[in-house]
Amino acid sequence: MSALSDRIVATYRIETRYPLAEAAAALAGEQSSGTFRPIAGETPDLQARYGARVESIEDLGTVAAPSLPHARGPKARHPAAAPGPGPVGVEAGDLPRVGEVRVSWNLENTGTNLSAVWATVLGNLFELHHFSGLKLLDLALPPAFSHAYPGPRHGVTGTRALTGVPGGADGRPVLGTIVKPSVGLSPDETAALVDQLLAAGLDFVKDDELMADPPHSPFAERFEKVMRVIDRHADRTGRKAMYAVNISGDLDGMLRQLETVERRGGTCVMLVLNAVGLAGVTAVRRQTTGVAIHGHRAGWGLYDRSPALGMSYPAFQTFWRLAGVDHLHVNGLGNKFCEPDDSVIASARACLTPLIPPPGRPDIVMPVFSSAQTAVQAEETYRRLGSNDLIFCCGGGIMAHPGGPAAGVRSLVEAWDAAKAGIPARTYAATHPDLAAALDAFS
């Protein structure tokens, strides 16, 4: 029997009318041998070697009603008993029970194939009638995966080098924004807006996830015109701003556009992760020679919004970091979406925590804070995260500043300076008018 550190280990929260051990065994069987009846060839030796193992079960009590429809319980243990209000065959009084279950697989089942791992830990188990709730909470992979996949080329250190933004005690976050409106701007209009933003002092500009290669703003033309602006400001400042241009599309198109970016001297491409998939991200990463990969998690709510169904962010980000992204979106504090602040901080900490301990290579990535972020959130973000290793993207917090975009950028720098010094933002604002204006405008 192999050590647990050599196995793929997934932790789930399950909700079931079955006894927890019986439901966990069904999950393990579905995601390994795939049958509930003995069949020829399924020997005890084969089951011992390749069958998934239930490593632990923690009983978390009952819930008043099933979270998801169409789940069933076991056949009534007392056939003469009157049926209860639940599904036919479930005894009166049976309530769904919640548990945290840890299951492991032999690495031989999948090899170091991330797509096969995805199918193993996120496969048909969500459709089993045993479960009225099931969520993947965590995923731990053996060190072999760090040798099979390139992982991030740049991560935190490389992104700082590409943008010229220092880290450490004297550093600050990489400050950026998203080109808005999301759609409708021509290449010339996009370049003019980027010109204004870089003149204000920004380090990072990204396409919106909705902007790829549309007729009104073809990729090649938009990218070239923005790069001319970036080069002009780099000549002026000595620092080259990073433009995360969206190349998401079919594989051949992405690789052609990646080649264009690298040939022209671009430093970043953006991939919409759920749209291009693991194979797309892996192919782009293996083809890169120098650019960073900005991972946008559009569609994330499908996985996490329901507490009873899906996948947590710590598990989700494991796949994409191994595949090779350098930046990962985590929302932001006080954001416009429904995600609580505790979840945002937990996601960011996951990005900054090594996936596979030494002797695995360094693989931490830049968390990207965005969504209604302004100078107001800097103090709490730094206090709770304890790090300035992040990309802090603000839209209205820059463009809608009463003093204009340059004052908006200065307000962000001042807000992070105050946070690092442990000085309340309002106190610091007494001698920093741009920060004061931001706090008044956006609080």
URWOUR-V532126 format. One record per run of one state. SS is the DSSP state (H for helix, E for strand, - for the rest). FROM is the first residue (numbers start at 1). TO is the last residue. If there is no record, write none. Layout:
SS/FROM/TO
SS/FROM/TO
This chain:
-/1/3
H/4/6
E/7/16
-/17/19
H/20/30
-/31/43
H/44/50
-/51/52
E/53/62
-/63/82
E/83/83
-/84/90
E/91/91
-/92/96
E/97/106
H/107/109
-/110/113
H/114/121
-/122/123
H/124/127
-/128/130
E/131/140
-/141/143
H/144/148
-/149/154
H/155/163
-/164/173
E/174/178
-/179/186
H/187/199
-/200/203
E/204/206
-/207/214
H/215/217
-/218/218
H/219/237
-/238/241
E/242/246
-/247/250
H/251/264
-/265/267
E/268/272
H/273/287
-/288/291
E/292/296
-/297/300
H/301/304
-/305/308
E/309/311
-/312/312
H/313/323
-/324/326
E/327/329
-/330/340
H/341/351
-/352/365
E/366/369
-/370/374
H/375/385
-/386/389
E/390/393
-/394/395
H/396/399
-/400/404
H/405/421
-/422/424
H/425/429
-/430/432
H/433/442
-/443/443
